[in-house]
Amino acid sequence: MSQQNSELARWLIEACETRDLSWAEASRRAGLSQGAISAIVRGAQPGLEICKALAGYFGVPAEDVLRLAGHLAPTRQETWPPELVALVREVERLPPPLQRAAIKAWRAVLEGIASARDAG
């Protein structure tokens, strides 16, 4: 399994777990064969259309999945989860006052998580 493909596999496993979906169900919902995600996790190199279908289903930019699969060159954000990259892009589209509000809300959430982690 290539380094890029193992990153894609890890992301797919986490994305399915987060949504409480089996790999087969996530594959089916993405419009792919039932074993598509399983094959990627086992080391198969997905083609462009499979990457685009996965991106569409999981709601992340296709270029992020294509990067994880090794079809596009990595960027400085290569270690960021695609969901985080998509969220940042959404905030970038907001007017500056709403950007500041979103960042303030993120900080509050992260502080709450840190406090809960430290208390536990």
C-alpha positions as CSV (number, residue, x, y, z in Angstrom):
1,M,0.0,0.0,0.0
2,S,1.4,3.4,-1.0
3,Q,1.9,6.1,1.7
4,Q,-0.8,8.2,0.0
5,N,-3.2,5.3,-0.2
6,S,-2.7,4.4,3.5
7,E,-3.6,8.0,4.3
8,L,-6.8,7.7,2.2
9,A,-7.6,4.4,3.9
10,R,-7.2,5.9,7.4
11,W,-9.4,8.8,6.4
12,L,-12.1,6.5,4.9
13,I,-12.0,4.3,8.1
14,E,-12.5,7.4,10.3
15,A,-15.1,8.9,8.1
16,C,-17.2,5.7,8.1
17,E,-16.7,5.3,11.9
18,T,-17.8,8.9,12.5
19,R,-21.0,8.3,10.6
20,D,-21.5,4.9,12.1
21,L,-21.5,3.3,8.6
22,S,-20.1,0.0,7.4
23,W,-17.7,0.3,4.5
24,A,-20.2,-1.5,2.3
25,E,-23.0,0.9,3.2
26,A,-20.7,4.0,2.7
27,S,-19.6,2.6,-0.7
28,R,-23.2,2.0,-1.8
29,R,-24.3,5.5,-0.6
30,A,-21.4,7.0,-2.6
31,G,-22.7,5.2,-5.7
32,L,-19.9,2.7,-5.8
33,S,-19.7,-1.1,-5.7
34,Q,-20.3,-2.5,-2.2
35,G,-16.6,-3.5,-1.9
36,A,-15.0,-0.2,-3.1
37,I,-13.9,1.2,0.3
38,S,-12.9,-2.3,1.5
39,A,-10.6,-2.6,-1.6
40,I,-9.0,0.8,-0.9
41,V,-8.4,-0.1,2.7
42,R,-6.8,-3.3,1.5
43,G,-4.5,-1.4,-0.8
44,A,-6.3,-0.9,-4.1
45,Q,-5.5,2.4,-5.8
46,P,-8.8,4.1,-6.5
47,G,-9.3,5.9,-9.8
48,L,-10.3,9.5,-10.3
49,E,-14.1,8.8,-10.5
50,I,-14.1,6.7,-7.3
51,C,-12.2,9.5,-5.5
52,K,-14.7,12.1,-6.8
53,A,-17.7,9.9,-5.8
54,L,-16.2,9.5,-2.3
55,A,-15.6,13.2,-2.0
56,G,-19.2,13.9,-3.1
57,Y,-20.7,11.5,-0.6
58,F,-18.5,12.6,2.4
59,G,-18.9,16.3,1.5
60,V,-15.3,17.2,1.1
61,P,-13.5,18.8,-1.9
62,A,-12.6,16.2,-4.6
63,E,-9.1,17.6,-4.7
64,D,-8.6,16.6,-1.1
65,V,-9.5,13.0,-1.7
66,L,-7.4,13.0,-4.9
67,R,-4.4,14.2,-2.9
68,L,-4.9,11.5,-0.3
69,A,-5.0,8.9,-3.1
70,G,-1.8,10.3,-4.6
71,H,-3.4,11.7,-7.8
72,L,-2.5,15.3,-6.9
73,A,0.6,16.7,-5.3
74,P,0.4,17.3,-1.6
75,T,-0.1,20.8,-0.2
76,R,1.0,22.3,3.1
77,Q,-2.4,21.2,4.4
78,E,-1.7,17.5,3.5
79,T,-1.9,16.4,7.2
80,W,-5.2,18.2,7.8
81,P,-8.3,16.0,7.6
82,P,-10.4,16.8,4.5
83,E,-13.3,17.8,6.7
84,L,-11.2,20.5,8.4
85,V,-10.0,21.8,5.0
86,A,-13.6,22.0,3.8
87,L,-14.7,23.8,7.0
88,V,-11.9,26.3,6.6
89,R,-13.0,26.9,3.0
90,E,-16.6,27.6,4.2
91,V,-15.4,30.1,6.7
92,E,-13.2,31.8,4.0
93,R,-16.4,32.5,2.0
94,L,-18.0,34.4,4.9
95,P,-17.8,38.1,5.3
96,P,-15.1,39.2,7.7
97,P,-17.4,39.8,10.7
98,L,-18.9,36.3,10.3
99,Q,-15.4,34.9,9.9
100,R,-14.4,36.4,13.3
101,A,-17.5,35.0,14.9
102,A,-16.8,31.5,13.5
103,I,-13.3,31.6,14.7
104,K,-14.4,32.8,18.2
105,A,-16.9,29.9,18.3
106,W,-14.2,27.4,17.3
107,R,-12.0,28.7,20.0
108,A,-14.8,28.3,22.6
109,V,-15.4,24.7,21.5
110,L,-11.7,23.8,21.6
111,E,-11.4,25.4,25.1
112,G,-14.4,23.3,26.2
113,I,-12.9,20.2,24.9
114,A,-9.6,20.9,26.5
115,S,-11.3,21.6,29.9
116,A,-13.3,18.4,29.7
117,R,-10.2,16.4,28.8
118,D,-8.2,18.0,31.6
119,A,-11.0,17.3,34.1
120,G,-11.4,13.7,33.0
